């Protein structure tokens, strides 16, 4: 079988791009922002940490944020506070939170 999406090295990238494009459109940034209010105590209102031991979430890739939240929810990743926070999150909540934090633009400047 030959064609634009056939052959070594072409099918997987095309499939990954299609999945990522489809998943991104399904997320609700407003719902993610609303759900993130509970996260603001440690991670800041716009995902820039206000606690010295909490990471910045602004600008993090959605796939990373979602994976970490699922790991906290399942217990595969342990943290006393995050286990409680993630326990009640649905898959949609996680996807929306991840999309919200990924959508925040971060500017980086050298010292």
N, C-alpha and C positions, 0 to 999 in steps of 0.2 A: 504494500500500500504506500503510495507516494502522494504527497500533497503538502501544503504549507505547514500543517501541524503534525506531519508524520516524520519519522526518522529520529535517530538518537539526538538527545539534547533539545528537542523542540516541543515535545508533548508536555513534559513536566512543567517547564516555565509557563507555557500557555495555560495549562490547567490551574496552576497556582495564581496567575494573574486574574483569571476568571473568578476563582473563588474569593480572592481578596476584594475584587471590585464589587461582587455581589454582596458580600458581607458588610462592607463599609456603608452601602446605601441603606441597609436595613436598620442601622443604629439610630437612636433618638438622642441627639445631643442635649435637648432640653431636659429630657428625663434623666440623662446622665448628670447634668449640672445640678438638678434638684436632689438626686441621690447623693451627690458629692458633698452636700452641706454637712452630712454627718462625718465626713472625712476631714473637713476643714480644721477641726480642733488641733490635729497634729500635722496634717499635710498642707494647710493653708487654703484660703478661699479659692485661689487659682492654681493650686497644686505646687506651690513653692513652700516648702516645709517651714513651720514655725517652731518645731521641736528639734533639738539637736540630734536626736536619735531616730528621726523619721525621714525617709527619703523624699526628695522632690518627685512629684508625679507628672508635672506639666511637661508636655512634649515627649513623654515616654511612648514607645510604640504600643499600639492597642493590643497586639498579640502578646506582648510581654506583661502588661498590666493584667490582662484577662487570665493568663496562665498563673500568675502569682495569686490572684484572688481565688481562683479555683483550687490552688494548692492549699491555701489557708482554709478554705471552706471544707475541704476533704480531710484536713489534718496532716496531709503530706508535708506541709511546711508549718512549723510551730512558731507561734508568737502569741502571748497571752491576750493582748488586746485585739490583734488582727483576727484571731480565731473567732472571737465573739462577734466582731464587726462583719466578717464574711459569712458566718454561719447562716444568716437569714437571707442572703443574696440569691436571687434567681439567676438563671442563665442570662435572661434579658437584662437584669440589673447589671450584671458583670459586663456584658457587651456594651451597654450604654455608658457605664462608668469608664471603661477602657477607651471608647470612642471620644468621650468628653476630654479626658486627660491628653489623649493623642492630638486632639484638635487645638490645644492651647499652644500658641507660638512662643518659643523661647529664644531669646537673643543671647548669644555667647560673645564675650569680649575677653581679650587677653589682658592679663594684669599689667 
